[in-house]
């Protein structure tokens, strides 16, 4: 209550605006339910309820985990509460209830209003409304308890020295868990999910708790006493999950808070110093090694590559679960190789710029050292460039080699693809590093966000524009001479930009047919000039900016109202 009272006025205005937008969306959603309610049969309604409750569990776990972590381990009132003669379980229960204000409350309103609208349309029995409320609350309690269990159990596994990586580990594991939850209907059935729902077939076996919740509401809809058994079983399951969560309070809550509060301050034991003198590296190599050590010792630095797991691993699992086979992925090398190169280049454009721009913001608290080191901006820029280019290149090259072996590419395609991407992606890294020098930001609460919003948007656009330009000569080399007639026809039939592009391709293919060796050499040289030229240009611009001095926006996370009217912010 005191937290709400101490909120500044602009926060209340933001809350009201958010509530207004949410109310409008809820009204449109409810109007749509009222329109199609006639076509929703009992079997279809049961399928919608089962999958809807699965979505409730998934969203609360995924979106509510950071909120639960804040209430358990980051709340500013815990320093005071743990010194007072209040049982730990009382503090925990209040935190548990406080967690309802957020994602669980939004989910509750988003579900209960349309369900009530549907009940009013079909003239449901009076039992329907309290059963909907209690079943939905039970499902939310189960979901929230799972989120709490993730925190309370993982805090006992993660070492104190890795306290900063706690949220990273938890986010990865929860993301995997939620993905498997969403894929459960597809894995349990041979037919697609929409087809299962519309045909009225059950999504889950009768022993699955989601089916109990659905059957309880369906039974109460008609006033049948058949709702009683699944209803009671759902309530009992919610009580079991809450009780299980409460048993971990002392070890997972208080002890975990102490562990995370003091873990980052513990000093590691230093090994015996070697008698031999230290080895001096060239400045560019030394700067790169310093960046590598900073990345290696903090797991949060690797969070930028987390989408790779979802893109490859989960995409592959989804492909297999939808009925596809490994043999369907194989095809002629002339088709699979260019498609794979396009996918990998898209991923390079997504990651290389981010990794390179982070090297600047990583100096947030030590940027003053750059001004006193006996190093030029050129040494620092090239030192940061090579390591920020090398890390994603090694990771994605390993993936490419595995894919190429599976698809049976010849050696020439392996070498051509790897060399081409090594040259082209250096330009993306240099652009990202330069944008990092002009728009760096450091937020202790979110260390992965190291660019201002506008700069991050510019990086995304610049990476893909550069990629399109740099690949023009390479694409010209890939297009076979046999396509010359098709290009000529497009040039005659289409006007504007696409017609001009087709005319350019037609001209290049004519040159290629007349002198294939010369055009091949010219294409390779042009690609090298564009890629290496952009890399050198933006690296030197970064070096000049480093020599002039870098300003990094430091975001201070204010968790309470400052005393004496002082306001903290970025500087």
Secondary structure, DSSP 4 states (H G I P E B T S, - for coil): -HHHHTS-HHHHHHHHHHHHHHHHHHHHHHHHHHHHGGG--HHHHHHHHHHHHHHHHHHHHHHHHHHHHIIIII-TTHHHHTTSS--HHHHHHHHHHHTIIIIIHHHHHHHHHHHHHHHHHTT--THHHHHHHHHHHHHHHHHHHHHHHHHHHHHHHS-GGGGGGHHHHHHHHHHHHHHHHHHHHHHH-SS-HHHHHHTT--SS-TTSHHHHHHHHHHHHHTT-TTHHHHHHHHHHHHHHHHHHHHTTIIIIIIHHHHHHHHHTTPPPPPPPPPSSPPPP--HHHHHHHHHHHHHHT-GGGGGGGHHHIIIIIIHHHHHHHTT--GGGG---HHHHHHHHHHHHHHHHHHHHHHHHHHHHHTTGGGHHHHHHSS--HHHHHHHHHHHHHHHHHHHHHHHHHHHHHHHT--HHHHHHHHHHHHHHHHHHHHHHHHHHHHHBEEEGGGTT--B-HHHHHHHHHHHHHHHHHHTHHHHHHHS-GGGHHHHHHHHHH--HHHHHHHHHHHHHHHHHHH-HHHHHHHHHHHHHHHHHHHHHHHHHHHHHHHHH----EEE----SPPGGG------
